[in-house]
Amino acid sequence: MKKTIAVFLAFFLLLSSSACAKNTGFIKKEKDEITPDIKWTDGIAFQALSPNTEQRNLNTIIVTEKRTDFAYSITYARTGLTLYCGLVSEDGKEYAVEITGGTGRGFIKGIPEGTYYLFVRNSDYSEYEPYQNGTVNYDANGVLNYAILEK
């Protein structure tokens, strides 16, 4: 039993590290708490977000010298899924967090000045047999809200 757990853990860590490596500019989630007084600027409602696809808000987000902190709040059904959300620049550099468990709230601090788009992406589950044979639905449904805050 211990050997099985160790093999599973090693496999899980390998998958986790390879998923993060795909996202250049990937920044881990800060541990700061979101306060209830944040006024959310905009967001994305996503429905049937298929594995290995993303949805972007078409409105541009301008990050300035004084406003560099990205606050986010995401909730989605199918809590077993792993999603990524954050900002992506026009040249493809991402400032994103990995979300598991169906909810996430936090900050990505110190985003460089520039023009960005809000995005949410569902992970790639193609290596898992239930996805391959179609016995499990891996689509995500939910909402992502954000605000750009002063430092």
N, CA, C and O atoms as a GROMACS GRO file, in nm:
protein
  604
    1MET      N    1   0.083  -0.120   0.000
    1MET     CA    2   0.000   0.000   0.000
    1MET      C    3   0.087   0.126   0.000
    1MET      O    4   0.060   0.220  -0.074
    2LYS      N    5   0.193   0.128   0.084
    2LYS     CA    6   0.280   0.245   0.090
    2LYS      C    7   0.348   0.268  -0.045
    2LYS      O    8   0.366   0.382  -0.087
    3LYS      N    9   0.386   0.159  -0.112
    3LYS     CA   10   0.451   0.170  -0.242
    3LYS      C   11   0.355   0.230  -0.344
    3LYS      O   12   0.395   0.312  -0.427
    4THR      N   13   0.228   0.190  -0.340
    4THR     CA   14   0.127   0.244  -0.431
    4THR      C   15   0.108   0.392  -0.409
    4THR      O   16   0.098   0.469  -0.504
    5ILE      N   17   0.102   0.433  -0.284
    5ILE     CA   18   0.086   0.575  -0.251
    5ILE      C   19   0.208   0.653  -0.299
    5ILE      O   20   0.193   0.762  -0.354
    6ALA      N   21   0.326   0.600  -0.279
    6ALA     CA   22   0.448   0.669  -0.321
    6ALA      C   23   0.452   0.686  -0.472
    6ALA      O   24   0.491   0.791  -0.522
    7VAL      N   25   0.412   0.582  -0.546
    7VAL     CA   26   0.410   0.591  -0.691
    7VAL      C   27   0.307   0.694  -0.736
    7VAL      O   28   0.335   0.775  -0.824
    8PHE      N   29   0.189   0.694  -0.676
    8PHE     CA   30   0.085   0.792  -0.708
    8PHE      C   31   0.134   0.933  -0.680
    8PHE      O   32   0.114   1.022  -0.762
    9LEU      N   33   0.197   0.955  -0.564
    9LEU     CA   34   0.248   1.086  -0.528
    9LEU      C   35   0.352   1.134  -0.628
    9LEU      O   36   0.349   1.249  -0.670
   10ALA      N   37   0.444   1.046  -0.665
   10ALA     CA   38   0.547   1.084  -0.762
   10ALA      C   39   0.484   1.121  -0.896
   10ALA      O   40   0.524   1.219  -0.959
   11PHE      N   41   0.384   1.043  -0.940
   11PHE     CA   42   0.314   1.072  -1.065
   11PHE      C   43   0.241   1.206  -1.056
   11PHE      O   44   0.246   1.285  -1.150
   12PHE      N   45   0.174   1.232  -0.944
   12PHE     CA   46   0.102   1.357  -0.924
   12PHE      C   47   0.197   1.476  -0.929
   12PHE      O   48   0.167   1.576  -0.993
   13LEU      N   49   0.311   1.466  -0.861
   13LEU     CA   50   0.408   1.575  -0.861
   13LEU      C   51   0.464   1.599  -1.000
   13LEU      O   52   0.486   1.714  -1.039
   14LEU      N   53   0.487   1.494  -1.075
   14LEU     CA   54   0.534   1.508  -1.212
   14LEU      C   55   0.431   1.581  -1.297
   14LEU      O   56   0.467   1.671  -1.373
   15LEU      N   57   0.304   1.544  -1.284
   15LEU     CA   58   0.199   1.612  -1.360
   15LEU      C   59   0.188   1.758  -1.319
   15LEU      O   60   0.172   1.845  -1.405
   16SER      N   61   0.195   1.786  -1.190
   16SER     CA   62   0.182   1.923  -1.142
   16SER      C   63   0.293   2.011  -1.195
   16SER      O   64   0.268   2.123  -1.239
   17SER      N   65   0.416   1.962  -1.190
   17SER     CA   66   0.528   2.045  -1.235
   17SER      C   67   0.523   2.066  -1.385
   17SER      O   68   0.560   2.174  -1.432
   18SER      N   69   0.480   1.967  -1.462
   18SER     CA   70   0.474   1.986  -1.607
   18SER      C   71   0.363   2.083  -1.645
   18SER      O   72   0.377   2.157  -1.742
   19ALA      N   73   0.252   2.084  -1.570
   19ALA     CA   74   0.144   2.178  -1.600
   19ALA      C   75   0.189   2.320  -1.577
   19ALA      O   76   0.155   2.409  -1.655
   20CYS      N   77   0.265   2.345  -1.472
   20CYS     CA   78   0.313   2.479  -1.442
   20CYS      C   79   0.416   2.523  -1.545
   20CYS      O   80   0.423   2.641  -1.579
   21ALA      N   81   0.496   2.431  -1.594
   21ALA     CA   82   0.602   2.466  -1.688
   21ALA      C   83   0.546   2.516  -1.821
   21ALA      O   84   0.615   2.588  -1.892
   22LYS      N   85   0.425   2.479  -1.855
   22LYS     CA   86   0.365   2.522  -1.981
   22LYS      C   87   0.329   2.669  -1.980
   22LYS      O   88   0.314   2.728  -2.086
   23ASN      N   89   0.316   2.730  -1.865
   23ASN     CA   90   0.270   2.867  -1.853
   23ASN      C   91   0.386   2.960  -1.825
   23ASN      O   92   0.424   2.978  -1.709
   24THR      N   93   0.445   3.020  -1.928
   24THR     CA   94   0.553   3.114  -1.904
   24THR      C   95   0.498   3.234  -1.830
   24THR      O   96   0.389   3.282  -1.862
   25GLY      N   97   0.571   3.283  -1.734
   25GLY     CA   98   0.523   3.393  -1.654
   25GLY      C   99   0.429   3.350  -1.544
   25GLY      O  100   0.368   3.434  -1.478
   26PHE      N  101   0.415   3.220  -1.523
   26PHE     CA  102   0.324   3.168  -1.421
   26PHE      C  103   0.369   3.215  -1.284
   26PHE      O  104   0.485   3.198  -1.247
   27ILE      N  105   0.278   3.274  -1.209
   27ILE     CA  106   0.308   3.323  -1.075
   27ILE      C  107   0.216   3.255  -0.977
   27ILE      O  108   0.095   3.249  -0.999
   28LYS      N  109   0.273   3.204  -0.870
   28LYS     CA  110   0.191   3.134  -0.771
   28LYS      C  111   0.100   3.231  -0.696
   28LYS      O  112   0.128   3.350  -0.685
   29LYS      N  113  -0.008   3.177  -0.647
   29LYS     CA  114  -0.109   3.252  -0.575
   29LYS      C  115  -0.053   3.308  -0.445
   29LYS      O  116   0.014   3.236  -0.370
   30GLU      N  117  -0.079   3.434  -0.417
   30GLU     CA  118  -0.042   3.495  -0.290
   30GLU      C  119  -0.138   3.444  -0.182
   30GLU      O  120  -0.249   3.401  -0.212
   31LYS      N  121  -0.096   3.451  -0.057
   31LYS     CA  122  -0.178   3.401   0.053
   31LYS      C  123  -0.262   3.511   0.118
   31LYS      O  124  -0.335   3.485   0.213
   32ASP      N  125  -0.252   3.635   0.067
   32ASP     CA  126  -0.329   3.745   0.126
   32ASP      C  127  -0.479   3.719   0.113
   32ASP      O  128  -0.524   3.657   0.017
   33GLU      N  129  -0.552   3.766   0.209
   33GLU     CA  130  -0.697   3.750   0.207
   33GLU      C  131  -0.761   3.864   0.128
   33GLU      O  132  -0.716   3.978   0.134
   34ILE      N  133  -0.864   3.833   0.055
   34ILE     CA  134  -0.944   3.933  -0.015
   34ILE      C  135  -1.040   3.994   0.085
   34ILE      O  136  -1.109   3.922   0.158
   35THR      N  137  -1.043   4.125   0.089
   35THR     CA  138  -1.135   4.192   0.181
   35THR      C  139  -1.271   4.211   0.115
   35THR      O  140  -1.280   4.223  -0.008
   36PRO      N  141  -1.377   4.214   0.195
   36PRO     CA  142  -1.512   4.225   0.138
   36PRO      C  143  -1.540   4.358   0.068
   36PRO      O  144  -1.637   4.368  -0.007
   37ASP      N  145  -1.457   4.460   0.091
   37ASP     CA  146  -1.485   4.591   0.034
   37ASP      C  147  -1.427   4.612  -0.106
   37ASP      O  148  -1.435   4.723  -0.159
   38ILE      N  149  -1.371   4.510  -0.167
   38ILE     CA  150  -1.320   4.524  -0.303
   38ILE      C  151  -1.436   4.545  -0.399
   38ILE      O  152  -1.537   4.474  -0.393
   39LYS      N  153  -1.420   4.643  -0.487
   39LYS     CA  154  -1.521   4.667  -0.590
   39LYS      C  155  -1.470   4.601  -0.718
   39LYS      O  156  -1.376   4.649  -0.782
   40TRP      N  157  -1.534   4.491  -0.753
   40TRP     CA  158  -1.491   4.415  -0.870
   40TRP      C  159  -1.516   4.495  -0.997
   40TRP      O  160  -1.622   4.555  -1.013
   41THR      N  161  -1.418   4.496  -1.086
   41THR     CA  162  -1.422   4.576  -1.208
   41THR      C  163  -1.503   4.510  -1.318
   41THR      O  164  -1.587   4.574  -1.381
   42ASP      N  165  -1.479   4.383  -1.341
   42ASP     CA  166  -1.541   4.310  -1.451
   42ASP      C  167  -1.514   4.162  -1.429
   42ASP      O  168  -1.462   4.123  -1.324
   43GLY      N  169  -1.548   4.080  -1.527
   43GLY     CA  170  -1.524   3.938  -1.512
   43GLY      C  171  -1.561   3.861  -1.636
   43GLY      O  172  -1.590   3.917  -1.742
   44ILE      N  173  -1.558   3.730  -1.620
   44ILE     CA  174  -1.596   3.638  -1.726
   44ILE      C  175  -1.691   3.535  -1.667
   44ILE      O  176  -1.664   3.476  -1.562
   45ALA      N  177  -1.802   3.513  -1.734
   45ALA     CA  178  -1.887   3.398  -1.703
   45ALA      C  179  -1.855   3.294  -1.810
   45ALA      O  180  -1.865   3.323  -1.930
   46PHE      N  181  -1.815   3.175  -1.768
   46PHE     CA  182  -1.779   3.073  -1.866
   46PHE      C  183  -1.869   2.951  -1.848
   46PHE      O  184  -1.904   2.912  -1.736
   47GLN      N  185  -1.905   2.893  -1.961
   47GLN     CA  186  -1.994   2.778  -1.961
   47GLN      C  187  -1.943   2.677  -2.063
   47GLN      O  188  -1.909   2.712  -2.176
   48ALA      N  189  -1.936   2.550  -2.022
   48ALA     CA  190  -1.888   2.442  -2.107
   48ALA      C  191  -1.748   2.472  -2.161
   48ALA      O  192  -1.720   2.451  -2.279
   49LEU      N  193  -1.660   2.521  -2.073
   49LEU     CA  194  -1.520   2.547  -2.109
   49LEU      C  195  -1.450   2.412  -2.118
   49LEU      O  196  -1.422   2.348  -2.016
   50SER      N  197  -1.423   2.370  -2.238
   50SER     CA  198  -1.367   2.237  -2.264
   50SER      C  199  -1.223   2.227  -2.216
   50SER      O  200  -1.156   2.329  -2.199
   51PRO      N  201  -1.175   2.106  -2.192
   51PRO     CA  202  -1.036   2.086  -2.154
   51PRO      C  203  -0.940   2.145  -2.259
   51PRO      O  204  -0.964   2.136  -2.380
   52ASN      N  205  -0.833   2.203  -2.208
   52ASN     CA  206  -0.726   2.258  -2.291
   52ASN      C  207  -0.773   2.375  -2.379
   52ASN      O  208  -0.716   2.400  -2.485
   53THR      N  209  -0.878   2.446  -2.334
   53THR     CA  210  -0.923   2.566  -2.403
   53THR      C  211  -0.931   2.679  -2.302
   53THR      O  212  -0.935   2.656  -2.181
   54GLU      N  213  -0.932   2.802  -2.353
   54GLU     CA  214  -0.945   2.917  -2.264
   54GLU      C  215  -1.048   3.014  -2.319
   54GLU      O  216  -1.084   3.010  -2.437
   55GLN      N  217  -1.094   3.099  -2.230
   55GLN     CA  218  -1.186   3.206  -2.267
   55GLN      C  219  -1.126   3.336  -2.219
   55GLN      O  220  -1.074   3.344  -2.107
   56ARG      N  221  -1.132   3.438  -2.303
   56ARG     CA  222  -1.079   3.570  -2.268
   56ARG      C  223  -1.190   3.673  -2.269
   56ARG      O  224  -1.287   3.662  -2.345
   57ASN      N  225  -1.175   3.772  -2.183
   57ASN     CA  226  -1.261   3.888  -2.187
   57ASN      C  227  -1.208   3.975  -2.301
   57ASN      O  228  -1.088   3.997  -2.310
   58LEU      N  229  -1.294   4.024  -2.388
   58LEU     CA  230  -1.250   4.102  -2.503
   58LEU      C  231  -1.206   4.243  -2.467
   58LEU      O  232  -1.138   4.309  -2.546
   59ASN      N  233  -1.244   4.291  -2.349
   59ASN     CA  234  -1.203   4.424  -2.306
   59ASN      C  235  -1.058   4.421  -2.257
   59ASN      O  236  -1.017   4.330  -2.185
   60THR      N  237  -0.981   4.520  -2.298
   60THR     CA  238  -0.842   4.527  -2.252
   60THR      C  239  -0.838   4.581  -2.110
   60THR      O  240  -0.924   4.658  -2.067
   61ILE      N  241  -0.736   4.539  -2.039
   61ILE     CA  242  -0.711   4.584  -1.901
   61ILE      C  243  -0.577   4.656  -1.903
   61ILE      O  244  -0.476   4.599  -1.944
   62ILE      N  245  -0.576   4.780  -1.858
   62ILE     CA  246  -0.454   4.859  -1.855
   62ILE      C  247  -0.396   4.857  -1.714
   62ILE      O  248  -0.462   4.898  -1.618
   63VAL      N  249  -0.274   4.808  -1.702
   63VAL     CA  250  -0.202   4.809  -1.575
   63VAL      C  251  -0.105   4.926  -1.580
   63VAL      O  252  -0.024   4.937  -1.672
   64THR      N  253  -0.114   5.014  -1.481
   64THR     CA  254  -0.029   5.133  -1.477
   64THR      C  255   0.074   5.121  -1.365
   64THR      O  256   0.072   5.026  -1.287
   65GLU      N  257   0.163   5.218  -1.358
   65GLU     CA  258   0.267   5.219  -1.256
   65GLU      C  259   0.208   5.214  -1.114
   65GLU      O  260   0.264   5.149  -1.026
   66LYS      N  261   0.096   5.281  -1.093
   66LYS     CA  262   0.035   5.286  -0.960
   66LYS      C  263  -0.063   5.172  -0.935
   66LYS      O  264  -0.090   5.138  -0.819
   67ARG      N  265  -0.115   5.114  -1.040
   67ARG     CA  266  -0.217   5.008  -1.025
   67ARG      C  267  -0.162   4.878  -1.084
   67ARG      O  268  -0.182   4.849  -1.202
   68THR      N  269  -0.092   4.799  -1.001
   68THR     CA  270  -0.022   4.679  -1.049
   68THR      C  271  -0.067   4.550  -0.982
   68THR      O  272  -0.015   4.443  -1.013
   69ASP      N  273  -0.162   4.557  -0.891
   69ASP     CA  274  -0.203   4.438  -0.817
   69ASP      C  275  -0.338   4.388  -0.869
   69ASP      O  276  -0.436   4.461  -0.874
   70PHE      N  277  -0.339   4.260  -0.907
   70PHE     CA  278  -0.457   4.196  -0.965
   70PHE      C  279  -0.525   4.114  -0.857
   70PHE      O  280  -0.467   4.020  -0.803
   71ALA      N  281  -0.649   4.150  -0.825
   71ALA     CA  282  -0.730   4.073  -0.729
   71ALA      C  283  -0.829   3.989  -0.809
   71ALA      O  284  -0.886   4.037  -0.907
   72TYR      N  285  -0.849   3.865  -0.767
   72TYR     CA  286  -0.940   3.777  -0.840
   72TYR      C  287  -1.027   3.698  -0.743
   72TYR      O  288  -0.991   3.674  -0.628
   73SER      N  289  -1.142   3.659  -0.795
   73SER     CA  290  -1.234   3.570  -0.724
   73SER      C  291  -1.298   3.482  -0.830
   73SER      O  292  -1.361   3.531  -0.924
   74ILE      N  293  -1.280   3.350  -0.815
   74ILE     CA  294  -1.334   3.256  -0.913
   74ILE      C  295  -1.411   3.146  -0.841
   74ILE      O  296  -1.371   3.100  -0.734
   75THR      N  297  -1.518   3.106  -0.900
   75THR     CA  298  -1.594   2.992  -0.850
   75THR      C  299  -1.645   2.914  -0.970
   75THR      O  300  -1.686   2.972  -1.071
   76TYR      N  301  -1.643   2.781  -0.959
   76TYR     CA  302  -1.688   2.699  -1.070
   76TYR      C  303  -1.738   2.564  -1.020
   76TYR      O  304  -1.699   2.516  -0.913
   77ALA      N  305  -1.826   2.505  -1.101
   77ALA     CA  306  -1.877   2.371  -1.072
   77ALA      C  307  -1.774   2.268  -1.115
   77ALA      O  308  -1.677   2.302  -1.184
   78ARG      N  309  -1.792   2.143  -1.077
   78ARG     CA  310  -1.699   2.034  -1.105
   78ARG      C  311  -1.567   2.062  -1.034
   78ARG      O  312  -1.465   2.089  -1.097
   79THR      N  313  -1.571   2.054  -0.903
   79THR     CA  314  -1.459   2.092  -0.818
   79THR      C  315  -1.334   2.007  -0.838
   79THR      O  316  -1.227   2.043  -0.788
   80GLY      N  317  -1.343   1.897  -0.908
   80GLY     CA  318  -1.226   1.814  -0.934
   80GLY      C  319  -1.138   1.868  -1.046
   80GLY      O  320  -1.029   1.814  -1.069
   81LEU      N  321  -1.182   1.971  -1.116
   81LEU     CA  322  -1.106   2.027  -1.226
   81LEU      C  323  -0.999   2.124  -1.177
   81LEU      O  324  -1.010   2.182  -1.069
   82THR      N  325  -0.895   2.140  -1.257
   82THR     CA  326  -0.791   2.239  -1.232
   82THR      C  327  -0.801   2.345  -1.341
   82THR      O  328  -0.792   2.313  -1.460
   83LEU      N  329  -0.819   2.470  -1.300
   83LEU     CA  330  -0.826   2.581  -1.394
   83LEU      C  331  -0.710   2.677  -1.368
   83LEU      O  332  -0.651   2.677  -1.260
   84TYR      N  333  -0.679   2.757  -1.467
   84TYR     CA  334  -0.581   2.865  -1.455
   84TYR      C  335  -0.654   2.994  -1.489
   84TYR      O  336  -0.735   2.997  -1.582
   85CYS      N  337  -0.626   3.100  -1.414
   85CYS     CA  338  -0.688   3.228  -1.445
   85CYS      C  339  -0.589   3.340  -1.415
   85CYS      O  340  -0.499   3.325  -1.333
   86GLY      N  341  -0.609   3.452  -1.483
   86GLY     CA  342  -0.522   3.566  -1.461
   86GLY      C  343  -0.526   3.660  -1.578
   86GLY      O  344  -0.628   3.676  -1.645
   87LEU      N  345  -0.411   3.724  -1.602
   87LEU     CA  346  -0.396   3.820  -1.710
   87LEU      C  347  -0.294   3.769  -1.810
   87LEU      O  348  -0.196   3.705  -1.773
   88VAL      N  349  -0.318   3.797  -1.937
   88VAL     CA  350  -0.223   3.763  -2.042
   88VAL      C  351  -0.200   3.890  -2.125
   88VAL      O  352  -0.294   3.960  -2.162
   89SER      N  353  -0.071   3.918  -2.152
   89SER     CA  354  -0.038   4.037  -2.230
   89SER      C  355  -0.061   4.012  -2.378
   89SER      O  356  -0.085   3.898  -2.420
   90GLU      N  357  -0.053   4.117  -2.456
   90GLU     CA  358  -0.074   4.104  -2.599
   90GLU      C  359   0.032   4.015  -2.664
   90GLU      O  360   0.006   3.955  -2.769
   91ASP      N  361   0.152   4.005  -2.603
   91ASP     CA  362   0.256   3.918  -2.659
   91ASP      C  363   0.254   3.778  -2.599
   91ASP      O  364   0.344   3.698  -2.627
   92GLY      N  365   0.154   3.746  -2.515
   92GLY     CA  366   0.135   3.611  -2.464
   92GLY      C  367   0.193   3.580  -2.327
   92GLY      O  368   0.180   3.468  -2.279
   93LYS      N  369   0.255   3.678  -2.261
   93LYS     CA  370   0.309   3.655  -2.126
   93LYS      C  371   0.193   3.650  -2.027
   93LYS      O  372   0.108   3.740  -2.025
   94GLU      N  373   0.191   3.544  -1.947
   94GLU     CA  374   0.081   3.524  -1.852
   94GLU      C  375   0.123   3.552  -1.709
   94GLU      O  376   0.235   3.522  -1.668
   95TYR      N  377   0.031   3.609  -1.634
   95TYR     CA  378   0.041   3.623  -1.489
   95TYR      C  379  -0.084   3.553  -1.437
   95TYR      O  380  -0.194   3.609  -1.439
   96ALA      N  381  -0.066   3.430  -1.390
   96ALA     CA  382  -0.181   3.344  -1.366
   96ALA      C  383  -0.164   3.263  -1.239
   96ALA      O  384  -0.054   3.250  -1.185
   97VAL      N  385  -0.275   3.210  -1.193
   97VAL     CA  386  -0.276   3.121  -1.077
   97VAL      C  387  -0.347   2.992  -1.115
   97VAL      O  388  -0.433   2.990  -1.204
   98GLU      N  389  -0.309   2.886  -1.048
   98GLU     CA  390  -0.374   2.756  -1.065
   98GLU      C  391  -0.481   2.744  -0.957
   98GLU      O  392  -0.455   2.770  -0.840
   99ILE      N  393  -0.601   2.706  -0.998
   99ILE     CA  394  -0.713   2.696  -0.905
   99ILE      C  395  -0.763   2.551  -0.904
   99ILE      O  396  -0.786   2.492  -1.009
  100THR      N  397  -0.779   2.496  -0.785
  100THR     CA  398  -0.838   2.363  -0.769
  100THR      C  399  -0.948   2.373  -0.664
  100THR      O  400  -0.948   2.466  -0.583
  101GLY      N  401  -1.039   2.280  -0.666
  101GLY     CA  402  -1.141   2.274  -0.562
  101GLY      C  403  -1.264   2.358  -0.586
  101GLY      O  404  -1.353   2.361  -0.501
  102GLY      N  405  -1.274   2.427  -0.699
  102GLY     CA  406  -1.395   2.500  -0.732
  102GLY      C  407  -1.401   2.645  -0.691
  102GLY      O  408  -1.491   2.717  -0.735
  103THR      N  409  -1.308   2.691  -0.606
  103THR     CA  410  -1.307   2.833  -0.568
  103THR      C  411  -1.164   2.880  -0.547
  103THR      O  412  -1.074   2.802  -0.515
  104GLY      N  413  -1.146   3.008  -0.566
  104GLY     CA  414  -1.017   3.070  -0.538
  104GLY      C  415  -1.032   3.220  -0.528
  104GLY      O  416  -1.108   3.281  -0.604
  105ARG      N  417  -0.960   3.278  -0.435
  105ARG     CA  418  -0.959   3.423  -0.415
  105ARG      C  419  -0.819   3.462  -0.374
  105ARG      O  420  -0.756   3.393  -0.294
  106GLY      N  421  -0.770   3.572  -0.429
  106GLY     CA  422  -0.636   3.615  -0.391
  106GLY      C  423  -0.586   3.729  -0.477
  106GLY      O  424  -0.664   3.800  -0.540
  107PHE      N  425  -0.454   3.744  -0.479
  107PHE     CA  426  -0.389   3.852  -0.550
  107PHE      C  427  -0.273   3.798  -0.631
  107PHE      O  428  -0.212   3.697  -0.595
  108ILE      N  429  -0.244   3.864  -0.740
  108ILE     CA  430  -0.116   3.853  -0.807
  108ILE      C  431  -0.061   3.995  -0.803
  108ILE      O  432  -0.117   4.087  -0.863
  109LYS      N  433   0.048   4.013  -0.732
  109LYS     CA  434   0.100   4.148  -0.708
  109LYS      C  435   0.216   4.180  -0.801
  109LYS      O  436   0.290   4.092  -0.845
  110GLY      N  437   0.229   4.310  -0.831
  110GLY     CA  438   0.343   4.359  -0.906
  110GLY      C  439   0.344   4.324  -1.054
  110GLY      O  440   0.449   4.295  -1.111
  111ILE      N  441   0.229   4.326  -1.117
  111ILE     CA  442   0.223   4.300  -1.261
  111ILE      C  443   0.281   4.421  -1.334
  111ILE      O  444   0.246   4.534  -1.303
  112PRO      N  445   0.369   4.398  -1.431
  112PRO     CA  446   0.430   4.509  -1.505
  112PRO      C  447   0.326   4.592  -1.581
  112PRO      O  448   0.221   4.541  -1.620
  113GLU      N  449   0.358   4.720  -1.601
  113GLU     CA  450   0.270   4.807  -1.678
  113GLU      C  451   0.247   4.748  -1.816
  113GLU      O  452   0.337   4.688  -1.876
  114GLY      N  453   0.126   4.764  -1.866
  114GLY     CA  454   0.097   4.716  -2.000
  114GLY      C  455  -0.050   4.691  -2.022
  114GLY      O  456  -0.135   4.723  -1.938
  115THR      N  457  -0.079   4.634  -2.138
  115THR     CA  458  -0.216   4.602  -2.177
  115THR      C  459  -0.234   4.451  -2.168
  115THR      O  460  -0.153   4.374  -2.218
  116TYR      N  461  -0.342   4.411  -2.104
  116TYR     CA  462  -0.367   4.269  -2.077
  116TYR      C  463  -0.511   4.233  -2.108
  116TYR      O  464  -0.597   4.319  -2.128
  117TYR      N  465  -0.535   4.102  -2.111
  117TYR     CA  466  -0.670   4.046  -2.121
  117TYR      C  467  -0.690   3.950  -2.005
  117TYR      O  468  -0.598   3.878  -1.966
  118LEU      N  469  -0.810   3.950  -1.949
  118LEU     CA  470  -0.848   3.854  -1.846
  118LEU      C  471  -0.876   3.721  -1.913
  118LEU      O  472  -0.939   3.716  -2.018
  119PHE      N  473  -0.828   3.611  -1.854
  119PHE     CA  474  -0.855   3.480  -1.914
  119PHE      C  475  -0.878   3.375  -1.806
  119PHE      O  476  -0.838   3.390  -1.691
  120VAL      N  477  -0.944   3.269  -1.848
  120VAL     CA  478  -0.959   3.148  -1.767
  120VAL      C  479  -0.937   3.030  -1.861
  120VAL      O  480  -0.988   3.029  -1.974
  121ARG      N  481  -0.859   2.929  -1.815
  121ARG     CA  482  -0.825   2.814  -1.899
  121ARG      C  483  -0.851   2.685  -1.821
  121ARG      O  484  -0.818   2.674  -1.703
  122ASN      N  485  -0.909   2.590  -1.890
  122ASN     CA  486  -0.928   2.457  -1.834
  122ASN      C  487  -0.803   2.374  -1.867
  122ASN      O  488  -0.743   2.392  -1.973
  123SER      N  489  -0.765   2.284  -1.778
  123SER     CA  490  -0.645   2.202  -1.798
  123SER      C  491  -0.665   2.098  -1.908
  123SER      O  492  -0.775   2.080  -1.960
  124ASP      N  493  -0.556   2.032  -1.941
  124ASP     CA  494  -0.558   1.925  -2.041
  124ASP      C  495  -0.568   1.792  -1.966
  124ASP      O  496  -0.480   1.757  -1.888
  125TYR      N  497  -0.675   1.719  -1.991
  125TYR     CA  498  -0.698   1.591  -1.924
  125TYR      C  499  -0.684   1.474  -2.020
  125TYR      O  500  -0.727   1.363  -1.988
  126SER      N  501  -0.626   1.495  -2.137
  126SER     CA  502  -0.625   1.394  -2.243
  126SER      C  503  -0.549   1.267  -2.206
  126SER      O  504  -0.570   1.163  -2.268
  127GLU      N  505  -0.462   1.274  -2.106
  127GLU     CA  506  -0.388   1.153  -2.068
  127GLU      C  507  -0.468   1.060  -1.976
  127GLU      O  508  -0.426   0.947  -1.950
  128TYR      N  509  -0.582   1.106  -1.928
  128TYR     CA  510  -0.662   1.026  -1.837
  128TYR      C  511  -0.763   0.941  -1.914
  128TYR      O  512  -0.831   0.991  -2.003
  129GLU      N  513  -0.773   0.814  -1.880
  129GLU     CA  514  -0.860   0.722  -1.950
  129GLU      C  515  -1.007   0.765  -1.951
  129GLU      O  516  -1.071   0.755  -2.056
  130PRO      N  517  -1.065   0.815  -1.838
  130PRO     CA  518  -1.206   0.856  -1.844
  130PRO      C  519  -1.231   0.968  -1.945
  130PRO      O  520  -1.340   0.976  -2.003
  131TYR      N  521  -1.131   1.054  -1.968
  131TYR     CA  522  -1.145   1.158  -2.070
  131TYR      C  523  -1.136   1.096  -2.209
  131TYR      O  524  -1.214   1.130  -2.299
  132GLN      N  525  -1.041   1.006  -2.226
  132GLN     CA  526  -1.019   0.942  -2.356
  132GLN      C  527  -1.141   0.863  -2.403
  132GLN      O  528  -1.176   0.867  -2.521
  133ASN      N  529  -1.205   0.792  -2.312
  133ASN     CA  530  -1.319   0.710  -2.354
  133ASN      C  531  -1.454   0.781  -2.336
  133ASN      O  532  -1.559   0.723  -2.363
  134GLY      N  533  -1.451   0.906  -2.291
  134GLY     CA  534  -1.572   0.986  -2.284
  134GLY      C  535  -1.666   0.955  -2.169
  134GLY      O  536  -1.782   0.996  -2.172
  135THR      N  537  -1.618   0.884  -2.067
  135THR     CA  538  -1.706   0.849  -1.956
  135THR      C  539  -1.720   0.962  -1.854
  135THR      O  540  -1.812   0.959  -1.772
  136VAL      N  541  -1.631   1.061  -1.858
  136VAL     CA  542  -1.637   1.173  -1.763
  136VAL      C  543  -1.635   1.304  -1.841
  136VAL      O  544  -1.558   1.320  -1.936
  137ASN      N  545  -1.720   1.397  -1.801
  137ASN     CA  546  -1.725   1.530  -1.861
  137ASN      C  547  -1.628   1.622  -1.785
  137ASN      O  548  -1.640   1.636  -1.663
  138TYR      N  549  -1.535   1.682  -1.855
  138TYR     CA  550  -1.436   1.770  -1.793
  138TYR      C  551  -1.459   1.917  -1.826
  138TYR      O  552  -1.368   1.998  -1.810
  139ASP      N  553  -1.578   1.954  -1.871
  139ASP     CA  554  -1.609   2.093  -1.900
  139ASP      C  555  -1.629   2.171  -1.770
  139ASP      O  556  -1.677   2.118  -1.670
  140ALA      N  557  -1.591   2.298  -1.774
  140ALA     CA  558  -1.602   2.386  -1.656
  140ALA      C  559  -1.709   2.492  -1.680
  140ALA      O  560  -1.722   2.544  -1.790
  141ASN      N  561  -1.784   2.523  -1.574
  141ASN     CA  562  -1.885   2.629  -1.575
  141ASN      C  563  -1.864   2.714  -1.451
  141ASN      O  564  -1.854   2.661  -1.340
  142GLY      N  565  -1.856   2.846  -1.469
  142GLY     CA  566  -1.837   2.930  -1.351
  142GLY      C  567  -1.823   3.076  -1.386
  142GLY      O  568  -1.864   3.121  -1.492
  143VAL      N  569  -1.764   3.149  -1.292
  143VAL     CA  570  -1.745   3.293  -1.309
  143VAL      C  571  -1.613   3.336  -1.245
  143VAL      O  572  -1.574   3.286  -1.140
  144LEU      N  573  -1.546   3.429  -1.312
  144LEU     CA  574  -1.421   3.489  -1.263
  144LEU      C  575  -1.439   3.640  -1.260
  144LEU      O  576  -1.472   3.702  -1.361
  145ASN      N  577  -1.416   3.700  -1.142
  145ASN     CA  578  -1.422   3.846  -1.127
  145ASN      C  579  -1.282   3.898  -1.096
  145ASN      O  580  -1.199   3.825  -1.043
  146TYR      N  581  -1.257   4.025  -1.130
  146TYR     CA  582  -1.125   4.082  -1.102
  146TYR      C  583  -1.137   4.231  -1.068
  146TYR      O  584  -1.238   4.296  -1.093
  147ALA      N  585  -1.029   4.281  -1.011
  147ALA     CA  586  -1.007   4.424  -0.989
  147ALA      C  587  -0.858   4.449  -0.996
  147ALA      O  588  -0.778   4.366  -0.953
  148ILE      N  589  -0.819   4.565  -1.049
  148ILE     CA  590  -0.679   4.607  -1.049
  148ILE      C  591  -0.667   4.711  -0.939
  148ILE      O  592  -0.735   4.814  -0.942
  149LEU      N  593  -0.580   4.685  -0.840
  149LEU     CA  594  -0.570   4.768  -0.722
  149LEU      C  595  -0.439   4.846  -0.719
  149LEU      O  596  -0.340   4.807  -0.781
  150GLU      N  597  -0.441   4.955  -0.646
  150GLU     CA  598  -0.317   5.031  -0.626
  150GLU      C  599  -0.225   4.956  -0.533
  150GLU      O  600  -0.271   4.882  -0.445
  151LYS      N  601  -0.095   4.974  -0.552
  151LYS     CA  602   0.005   4.907  -0.468
  151LYS      C  603  -0.006   4.954  -0.324
  151LYS      O  604   0.070   4.908  -0.238
   0.00000   0.00000   0.00000
